C-alpha cells in the first residue's frame, strides 16, 4: 500500500479550532468580568489570567506526563518505540517529538505540547504489550497527526476553562470580603450574588465542556484519517482501535477513573465499553471511526 509523504492541513479542523478559540476567549472574558464585578482588583484578575494561560500553554506537557506517571525515554531504553516514531516522522516530514512511556497497563497513547517543536508523544506499557508493530505504527501516526494539526494546544486551553470557572464560585466569597467598599452590595444581597455567580460558573463549565467535546470528536476523526493516509494502512488503525477498545473493559474501573482526566487527549477514551459515560465521551463512537477507516481503505484500494 502506498504511503503519503506529509500530513495535509484539515480546513474543517482549522475552522472549528478558530471558532472554538473565539468562544473560549469570550468565556475567559466573561469570567474576568465576573471577578471584576465581585470587587476583585483589576491587577489581581489580570495576573491570575496571565498566570493561568502561561501555565497551561508552557507546562501542559509536563502536567500531562506527571498525571500519567510518564517519563521521556531514549532510543537505547525503548528502541522499538523510537524506531516506529522515526519511520512515521520521516513520512510526515516533521521534526521528531520527544518520546515518552507511561507506566500503566491502560492501553493508550497521547500527544501533548504547545507546538511540533515542543511536542511529546507518549505510549503506555499497556498499548505496547498488546499491539503489534503495524498497529502501534498506526496509533503513533494518529498521535503525530495531532501534533501536525496543532490541535493539542487548543484542547489544553479549552480544558482549562472549566477549571477556571470552578474557581469563580470561591472567588465570589473572596470578592464579597475584599469588596466591602462597593455600595451596590450589603449583607442581604451577598448570598444572592454568590448564588448567581455559582450558577453562572456552572453554565460556563457546561459550555466549555460542550465546546471541548465537539472539537475533540472532530479532531479524533481528522487524526484517524491523516494517520491512516500517511502510512497507507487504515486497516491497521482499525485493528488497533478494536483491540484497544475491547481490552479497555478488562482494566479495573478504579484505574480507568484515575485516567479519566486525560480522556480528551487519549487515542481511545479510558471508559469501559457500554457504560453511560460513553454518551458524553470526548471521542466519536467506535463504529463511526471504523466506518471512516473502511471508507478510506476503499478509496486507497481504488487508486491501485
KOLNULO-70221 format. One record per residue (C-alpha): x, y, z; chain; residue number from 0; residue in one letter. Coordinates in Angstrom, 3 decimals. Layout:
# residues N
+----------+----------+----------+------+-----+------+
|        u |        v |        w | unit | pos | code |
+----------+----------+----------+------+-----+------+
|        X |        Y |        Z |    A | NUM |    A |
...
+----------+----------+----------+------+-----+------+
//
This chain:
# residues 304
+----------+----------+----------+------+-----+------+
|        u |        v |        w | unit | pos | code |
+----------+----------+----------+------+-----+------+
|    0.000 |    0.000 |    0.000 |    A |   0 |    X |
|    1.427 |    3.358 |   -0.971 |    A |   1 |    X |
|    2.125 |    5.927 |    1.684 |    A |   2 |    X |
|    1.588 |    9.679 |    1.623 |    A |   3 |    X |
|    4.515 |   11.971 |    2.428 |    A |   4 |    X |
|    3.459 |   14.808 |    4.682 |    A |   5 |    X |
|    0.309 |   15.475 |    6.668 |    A |   6 |    X |
|   -2.094 |   17.779 |    4.886 |    A |   7 |    X |
|   -3.889 |   20.556 |    6.691 |    A |   8 |    X |
|   -7.534 |   19.898 |    7.538 |    A |   9 |    X |
|   -9.632 |   23.003 |    6.680 |    A |  10 |    X |
|  -12.600 |   21.669 |    8.652 |    A |  11 |    X |
|  -10.467 |   21.218 |   11.761 |    A |  12 |    X |
|   -8.836 |   24.620 |   11.312 |    A |  13 |    X |
|  -12.260 |   26.283 |   11.069 |    A |  14 |    X |
|  -13.521 |   24.507 |   14.172 |    A |  15 |    X |
|  -10.391 |   25.429 |   16.130 |    A |  16 |    X |
|  -10.854 |   29.064 |   15.104 |    A |  17 |    X |
|  -14.492 |   29.111 |   16.211 |    A |  18 |    X |
|  -13.721 |   27.232 |   19.423 |    A |  19 |    X |
|  -10.818 |   29.552 |   20.181 |    A |  20 |    X |
|  -13.015 |   32.607 |   19.715 |    A |  21 |    X |
|  -15.716 |   31.215 |   22.002 |    A |  22 |    X |
|  -13.107 |   30.308 |   24.607 |    A |  23 |    X |
|  -11.823 |   33.885 |   24.567 |    A |  24 |    X |
|  -15.410 |   35.021 |   25.183 |    A |  25 |    X |
|  -15.718 |   32.619 |   28.134 |    A |  26 |    X |
|  -12.447 |   33.840 |   29.598 |    A |  27 |    X |
|  -13.653 |   37.439 |   29.194 |    A |  28 |    X |
|  -16.908 |   36.544 |   30.947 |    A |  29 |    X |
|  -15.025 |   35.025 |   33.859 |    A |  30 |    X |
|  -12.806 |   38.105 |   34.110 |    A |  31 |    X |
|  -15.914 |   40.297 |   34.078 |    A |  32 |    X |
|  -17.465 |   38.304 |   36.910 |    A |  33 |    X |
|  -14.345 |   38.654 |   39.024 |    A |  34 |    X |
|  -14.230 |   42.401 |   38.424 |    A |  35 |    X |
|  -17.909 |   42.696 |   39.362 |    A |  36 |    X |
|  -17.208 |   40.869 |   42.594 |    A |  37 |    X |
|  -14.736 |   43.554 |   43.531 |    A |  38 |    X |
|  -11.511 |   41.738 |   42.796 |    A |  39 |    X |
|   -8.965 |   44.317 |   41.698 |    A |  40 |    X |
|   -8.051 |   44.603 |   38.040 |    A |  41 |    X |
|   -4.394 |   43.838 |   38.772 |    A |  42 |    X |
|   -5.250 |   40.598 |   40.587 |    A |  43 |    X |
|   -7.578 |   39.497 |   37.761 |    A |  44 |    X |
|   -5.011 |   40.236 |   35.066 |    A |  45 |    X |
|   -2.204 |   38.489 |   36.951 |    A |  46 |    X |
|   -4.382 |   35.452 |   37.638 |    A |  47 |    X |
|   -5.488 |   35.209 |   33.980 |    A |  48 |    X |
|   -1.930 |   35.659 |   32.720 |    A |  49 |    X |
|   -0.549 |   33.026 |   35.080 |    A |  50 |    X |
|   -3.309 |   30.569 |   34.168 |    A |  51 |    X |
|   -2.732 |   30.943 |   30.419 |    A |  52 |    X |
|    1.061 |   30.864 |   30.805 |    A |  53 |    X |
|    0.993 |   27.678 |   32.865 |    A |  54 |    X |
|   -1.495 |   25.999 |   30.527 |    A |  55 |    X |
|    0.465 |   26.889 |   27.412 |    A |  56 |    X |
|    4.019 |   26.231 |   28.545 |    A |  57 |    X |
|    3.637 |   23.480 |   31.147 |    A |  58 |    X |
|    0.695 |   21.422 |   29.868 |    A |  59 |    X |
|    3.017 |   18.697 |   28.584 |    A |  60 |    X |
|    4.718 |   18.351 |   31.960 |    A |  61 |    X |
|    1.377 |   18.164 |   33.772 |    A |  62 |    X |
|    0.063 |   15.537 |   31.356 |    A |  63 |    X |
|    3.194 |   13.413 |   31.717 |    A |  64 |    X |
|    3.093 |   13.707 |   35.508 |    A |  65 |    X |
|   -0.592 |   12.786 |   35.706 |    A |  66 |    X |
|    0.079 |    9.612 |   33.716 |    A |  67 |    X |
|    3.257 |    8.674 |   35.599 |    A |  68 |    X |
|    5.105 |    9.008 |   32.297 |    A |  69 |    X |
|    8.716 |    9.780 |   31.504 |    A |  70 |    X |
|   10.761 |   10.562 |   28.408 |    A |  71 |    X |
|   12.762 |    7.610 |   27.062 |    A |  72 |    X |
|   15.865 |    7.403 |   24.877 |    A |  73 |    X |
|   16.367 |    5.178 |   21.806 |    A |  74 |    X |
|   18.575 |    2.939 |   23.941 |    A |  75 |    X |
|   15.810 |    2.485 |   26.509 |    A |  76 |    X |
|   12.946 |    1.914 |   24.031 |    A |  77 |    X |
|   14.404 |    1.064 |   20.597 |    A |  78 |    X |
|   11.116 |   -0.372 |   19.258 |    A |  79 |    X |
|    9.125 |    2.756 |   20.054 |    A |  80 |    X |
|   11.767 |    5.124 |   18.705 |    A |  81 |    X |
|   12.182 |    3.138 |   15.504 |    A |  82 |    X |
|    8.458 |    3.330 |   14.773 |    A |  83 |    X |
|    8.309 |    7.064 |   15.521 |    A |  84 |    X |
|   11.383 |    7.658 |   13.325 |    A |  85 |    X |
|    9.583 |    5.994 |   10.435 |    A |  86 |    X |
|    6.369 |    7.964 |   10.947 |    A |  87 |    X |
|    8.012 |   11.394 |   11.275 |    A |  88 |    X |
|   10.082 |   10.677 |    8.158 |    A |  89 |    X |
|    6.851 |   10.053 |    6.238 |    A |  90 |    X |
|    5.282 |   13.138 |    7.793 |    A |  91 |    X |
|    8.355 |   15.296 |    7.080 |    A |  92 |    X |
|    8.224 |   16.598 |   10.651 |    A |  93 |    X |
|   10.716 |   17.139 |   13.461 |    A |  94 |    X |
|   10.847 |   14.182 |   15.815 |    A |  95 |    X |
|    8.978 |   14.823 |   19.073 |    A |  96 |    X |
|   10.158 |   13.626 |   22.444 |    A |  97 |    X |
|    9.069 |   10.063 |   23.151 |    A |  98 |    X |
|    7.530 |    9.015 |   26.448 |    A |  99 |    X |
|    6.354 |    5.899 |   28.222 |    A | 100 |    X |
|    3.502 |    5.901 |   30.751 |    A | 101 |    X |
|    3.800 |    3.244 |   33.417 |    A | 102 |    X |
|    0.226 |    1.978 |   33.285 |    A | 103 |    X |
|   -1.481 |   -1.101 |   31.888 |    A | 104 |    X |
|   -4.249 |    1.003 |   30.329 |    A | 105 |    X |
|   -3.793 |    0.516 |   26.559 |    A | 106 |    X |
|   -3.496 |    4.036 |   25.221 |    A | 107 |    X |
|   -1.353 |    6.785 |   23.732 |    A | 108 |    X |
|   -1.468 |   10.562 |   23.664 |    A | 109 |    X |
|    0.294 |   13.611 |   22.288 |    A | 110 |    X |
|    0.882 |   16.777 |   24.260 |    A | 111 |    X |
|    2.805 |   20.006 |   23.926 |    A | 112 |    X |
|    2.169 |   23.502 |   22.604 |    A | 113 |    X |
|    3.825 |   23.054 |   19.177 |    A | 114 |    X |
|    5.553 |   20.444 |   16.980 |    A | 115 |    X |
|    8.940 |   21.548 |   18.347 |    A | 116 |    X |
|    7.791 |   21.143 |   21.951 |    A | 117 |    X |
|    5.666 |   18.014 |   21.494 |    A | 118 |    X |
|    5.771 |   14.743 |   23.387 |    A | 119 |    X |
|    4.225 |   11.559 |   22.002 |    A | 120 |    X |
|    3.623 |    9.021 |   24.730 |    A | 121 |    X |
|    2.590 |    5.371 |   24.684 |    A | 122 |    X |
|    1.569 |    3.306 |   27.690 |    A | 123 |    X |
|    3.070 |   -0.007 |   28.686 |    A | 124 |    X |
|   -0.375 |   -1.479 |   28.151 |    A | 125 |    X |
|   -0.620 |   -0.486 |   24.496 |    A | 126 |    X |
|    2.935 |   -1.607 |   23.706 |    A | 127 |    X |
|    2.302 |   -5.065 |   25.103 |    A | 128 |    X |
|   -0.990 |   -5.508 |   23.236 |    A | 129 |    X |
|   -0.325 |   -4.195 |   19.726 |    A | 130 |    X |
|    1.962 |   -5.488 |   17.018 |    A | 131 |    X |
|    4.358 |   -3.113 |   15.241 |    A | 132 |    X |
|    1.958 |   -2.322 |   12.400 |    A | 133 |    X |
|   -0.881 |   -1.449 |   14.777 |    A | 134 |    X |
|    1.393 |    0.591 |   17.017 |    A | 135 |    X |
|    2.705 |    2.462 |   13.983 |    A | 136 |    X |
|   -0.872 |    3.350 |   13.035 |    A | 137 |    X |
|   -1.639 |    4.648 |   16.538 |    A | 138 |    X |
|    1.531 |    6.737 |   16.629 |    A | 139 |    X |
|    0.732 |    8.123 |   13.159 |    A | 140 |    X |
|   -2.627 |    9.199 |   14.608 |    A | 141 |    X |
|   -0.913 |   10.955 |   17.529 |    A | 142 |    X |
|    1.678 |   12.630 |   15.321 |    A | 143 |    X |
|   -1.196 |   13.897 |   13.170 |    A | 144 |    X |
|   -2.467 |   15.726 |   16.263 |    A | 145 |    X |
|    0.946 |   17.358 |   16.588 |    A | 146 |    X |
|    0.947 |   18.356 |   12.908 |    A | 147 |    X |
|   -2.569 |   19.789 |   13.161 |    A | 148 |    X |
|   -1.576 |   21.831 |   16.248 |    A | 149 |    X |
|   -4.871 |   20.976 |   17.923 |    A | 150 |    X |
|   -3.286 |   19.915 |   21.221 |    A | 151 |    X |
|   -2.738 |   23.498 |   22.411 |    A | 152 |    X |
|   -6.367 |   24.450 |   21.703 |    A | 153 |    X |
|   -7.606 |   21.387 |   23.578 |    A | 154 |    X |
|   -5.351 |   22.207 |   26.526 |    A | 155 |    X |
|   -6.699 |   25.742 |   26.826 |    A | 156 |    X |
|  -10.264 |   24.505 |   26.345 |    A | 157 |    X |
|   -9.925 |   22.003 |   29.168 |    A | 158 |    X |
|   -8.671 |   24.759 |   31.475 |    A | 159 |    X |
|  -11.738 |   26.976 |   31.140 |    A | 160 |    X |
|  -13.907 |   24.640 |   33.186 |    A | 161 |    X |
|  -11.292 |   24.545 |   35.937 |    A | 162 |    X |
|  -11.090 |   28.334 |   35.995 |    A | 163 |    X |
|  -14.879 |   28.615 |   36.092 |    A | 164 |    X |
|  -14.901 |   26.306 |   39.101 |    A | 165 |    X |
|  -12.662 |   28.742 |   40.952 |    A | 166 |    X |
|  -15.027 |   31.632 |   40.361 |    A | 167 |    X |
|  -17.525 |   30.411 |   42.973 |    A | 168 |    X |
|  -14.758 |   30.596 |   45.569 |    A | 169 |    X |
|  -13.709 |   33.989 |   44.276 |    A | 170 |    X |
|  -17.295 |   35.125 |   44.867 |    A | 171 |    X |
|  -16.777 |   34.771 |   48.574 |    A | 172 |    X |
|  -13.343 |   36.382 |   48.433 |    A | 173 |    X |
|  -14.719 |   39.222 |   46.316 |    A | 174 |    X |
|  -17.503 |   39.850 |   48.814 |    A | 175 |    X |
|  -14.961 |   40.084 |   51.612 |    A | 176 |    X |
|  -12.487 |   42.225 |   49.676 |    A | 177 |    X |
|  -15.102 |   44.461 |   48.089 |    A | 178 |    X |
|  -16.639 |   45.875 |   51.220 |    A | 179 |    X |
|  -16.388 |   49.405 |   49.829 |    A | 180 |    X |
|  -18.751 |   48.666 |   46.976 |    A | 181 |    X |
|  -22.095 |   50.188 |   47.977 |    A | 182 |    X |
|  -24.012 |   48.073 |   45.488 |    A | 183 |    X |
|  -23.884 |   45.238 |   47.944 |    A | 184 |    X |
|  -24.831 |   44.742 |   51.548 |    A | 185 |    X |
|  -25.256 |   41.822 |   53.892 |    A | 186 |    X |
|  -28.655 |   40.949 |   52.415 |    A | 187 |    X |
|  -27.655 |   40.511 |   48.799 |    A | 188 |    X |
|  -24.198 |   38.925 |   49.138 |    A | 189 |    X |
|  -25.769 |   35.458 |   49.291 |    A | 190 |    X |
|  -27.849 |   36.188 |   46.182 |    A | 191 |    X |
|  -24.762 |   37.377 |   44.308 |    A | 192 |    X |
|  -22.788 |   34.303 |   45.343 |    A | 193 |    X |
|  -25.635 |   32.011 |   44.209 |    A | 194 |    X |
|  -25.852 |   33.791 |   40.873 |    A | 195 |    X |
|  -22.102 |   33.537 |   40.384 |    A | 196 |    X |
|  -22.113 |   29.824 |   41.167 |    A | 197 |    X |
|  -24.955 |   29.200 |   38.691 |    A | 198 |    X |
|  -23.177 |   31.225 |   36.008 |    A | 199 |    X |
|  -19.955 |   29.324 |   36.719 |    A | 200 |    X |
|  -21.814 |   26.057 |   36.196 |    A | 201 |    X |
|  -23.149 |   27.315 |   32.862 |    A | 202 |    X |
|  -19.644 |   28.339 |   31.786 |    A | 203 |    X |
|  -18.315 |   24.916 |   32.755 |    A | 204 |    X |
|  -21.046 |   23.164 |   30.756 |    A | 205 |    X |
|  -20.447 |   25.349 |   27.684 |    A | 206 |    X |
|  -16.693 |   24.756 |   27.925 |    A | 207 |    X |
|  -17.312 |   21.007 |   28.166 |    A | 208 |    X |
|  -19.586 |   21.023 |   25.115 |    A | 209 |    X |
|  -17.018 |   23.007 |   23.116 |    A | 210 |    X |
|  -14.245 |   20.645 |   24.187 |    A | 211 |    X |
|  -16.289 |   17.542 |   23.387 |    A | 212 |    X |
|  -17.369 |   18.781 |   19.954 |    A | 213 |    X |
|  -13.853 |   19.797 |   18.916 |    A | 214 |    X |
|  -12.334 |   16.627 |   20.372 |    A | 215 |    X |
|  -14.670 |   14.325 |   18.434 |    A | 216 |    X |
|  -13.885 |   16.039 |   15.156 |    A | 217 |    X |
|  -10.133 |   16.182 |   15.766 |    A | 218 |    X |
|  -10.045 |   12.451 |   16.522 |    A | 219 |    X |
|  -11.690 |   11.659 |   13.179 |    A | 220 |    X |
|   -9.281 |   14.063 |   11.496 |    A | 221 |    X |
|   -6.246 |   12.383 |   13.109 |    A | 222 |    X |
|   -7.608 |    8.935 |   12.207 |    A | 223 |    X |
|   -7.853 |    9.974 |    8.575 |    A | 224 |    X |
|   -4.470 |   11.739 |    8.435 |    A | 225 |    X |
|   -2.653 |    8.932 |   10.217 |    A | 226 |    X |
|   -4.220 |    6.200 |    8.093 |    A | 227 |    X |
|   -3.419 |    8.000 |    4.844 |    A | 228 |    X |
|    0.108 |    8.842 |    6.000 |    A | 229 |    X |
|    1.125 |    5.203 |    6.433 |    A | 230 |    X |
|   -1.358 |    3.823 |    3.908 |    A | 231 |    X |
|   -2.806 |    1.312 |    6.385 |    A | 232 |    X |
|   -6.336 |    2.184 |    7.524 |    A | 233 |    X |
|   -6.900 |   -1.484 |    8.372 |    A | 234 |    X |
|   -4.027 |   -1.416 |   10.870 |    A | 235 |    X |
|   -5.548 |    1.568 |   12.672 |    A | 236 |    X |
|   -8.950 |   -0.136 |   12.652 |    A | 237 |    X |
|   -7.402 |   -3.271 |   14.142 |    A | 238 |    X |
|   -5.690 |   -1.219 |   16.845 |    A | 239 |    X |
|   -8.968 |    0.524 |   17.709 |    A | 240 |    X |
|  -10.815 |   -2.780 |   18.020 |    A | 241 |    X |
|   -8.106 |   -4.362 |   20.174 |    A | 242 |    X |
|   -7.736 |   -1.365 |   22.475 |    A | 243 |    X |
|  -11.462 |   -0.798 |   22.907 |    A | 244 |    X |
|  -12.025 |   -4.481 |   23.642 |    A | 245 |    X |
|   -9.221 |   -4.650 |   26.186 |    A | 246 |    X |
|  -10.323 |   -1.427 |   27.909 |    A | 247 |    X |
|  -13.116 |   -3.403 |   29.554 |    A | 248 |    X |
|  -10.522 |   -5.660 |   31.185 |    A | 249 |    X |
|   -8.878 |   -2.767 |   33.035 |    A | 250 |    X |
|  -10.053 |   -2.253 |   36.664 |    A | 251 |    X |
|  -12.599 |    0.553 |   36.832 |    A | 252 |    X |
|  -10.610 |    2.269 |   39.583 |    A | 253 |    X |
|   -7.674 |    2.609 |   37.173 |    A | 254 |    X |
|   -9.938 |    3.899 |   34.406 |    A | 255 |    X |
|  -11.431 |    6.535 |   36.711 |    A | 256 |    X |
|   -7.955 |    7.754 |   37.668 |    A | 257 |    X |
|   -7.151 |    8.330 |   33.994 |    A | 258 |    X |
|  -10.458 |    9.970 |   33.024 |    A | 259 |    X |
|   -8.945 |   13.456 |   33.254 |    A | 260 |    X |
|   -6.792 |   12.641 |   30.214 |    A | 261 |    X |
|   -9.607 |   11.300 |   28.038 |    A | 262 |    X |
|   -9.681 |   14.337 |   25.761 |    A | 263 |    X |
|   -6.055 |   13.624 |   24.838 |    A | 264 |    X |
|   -6.099 |    9.818 |   24.669 |    A | 265 |    X |
|   -6.162 |    7.796 |   21.456 |    A | 266 |    X |
|   -9.192 |    5.982 |   22.894 |    A | 267 |    X |
|  -11.206 |    7.071 |   25.945 |    A | 268 |    X |
|  -10.457 |    5.324 |   29.215 |    A | 269 |    X |
|  -14.027 |    4.070 |   29.578 |    A | 270 |    X |
|  -15.428 |    0.592 |   29.902 |    A | 271 |    X |
|  -17.402 |   -0.230 |   26.714 |    A | 272 |    X |
|  -21.153 |    0.205 |   27.053 |    A | 273 |    X |
|  -21.051 |    2.496 |   30.092 |    A | 274 |    X |
|  -23.355 |    5.512 |   30.334 |    A | 275 |    X |
|  -20.279 |    7.763 |   30.438 |    A | 276 |    X |
|  -19.574 |    6.874 |   26.814 |    A | 277 |    X |
|  -22.586 |    9.037 |   25.828 |    A | 278 |    X |
|  -20.569 |   12.080 |   26.907 |    A | 279 |    X |
|  -17.274 |   10.817 |   25.523 |    A | 280 |    X |
|  -14.741 |   13.186 |   24.025 |    A | 281 |    X |
|  -14.336 |   10.663 |   21.172 |    A | 282 |    X |
|  -16.669 |    9.600 |   18.381 |    A | 283 |    X |
|  -18.112 |    6.119 |   18.642 |    A | 284 |    X |
|  -16.016 |    3.126 |   17.645 |    A | 285 |    X |
|  -18.489 |    2.412 |   14.842 |    A | 286 |    X |
|  -18.094 |    5.897 |   13.379 |    A | 287 |    X |
|  -14.296 |    5.679 |   13.480 |    A | 288 |    X |
|  -14.299 |    2.230 |   11.878 |    A | 289 |    X |
|  -16.760 |    3.328 |    9.172 |    A | 290 |    X |
|  -14.453 |    6.198 |    8.219 |    A | 291 |    X |
|  -11.393 |    3.938 |    8.136 |    A | 292 |    X |
|  -13.215 |    1.376 |    5.988 |    A | 293 |    X |
|  -14.150 |    4.169 |    3.564 |    A | 294 |    X |
|  -10.524 |    5.353 |    3.397 |    A | 295 |    X |
|   -9.383 |    1.771 |    2.761 |    A | 296 |    X |
|  -11.773 |    1.503 |   -0.179 |    A | 297 |    X |
|  -10.554 |    4.854 |   -1.540 |    A | 298 |    X |
|   -6.918 |    3.759 |   -1.333 |    A | 299 |    X |
|   -7.691 |    0.371 |   -2.894 |    A | 300 |    X |
|   -9.471 |    2.093 |   -5.783 |    A | 301 |    X |
|   -6.279 |    4.020 |   -6.572 |    A | 302 |    X |
|   -4.356 |    0.791 |   -7.249 |    A | 303 |    X |
+----------+----------+----------+------+-----+------+
//
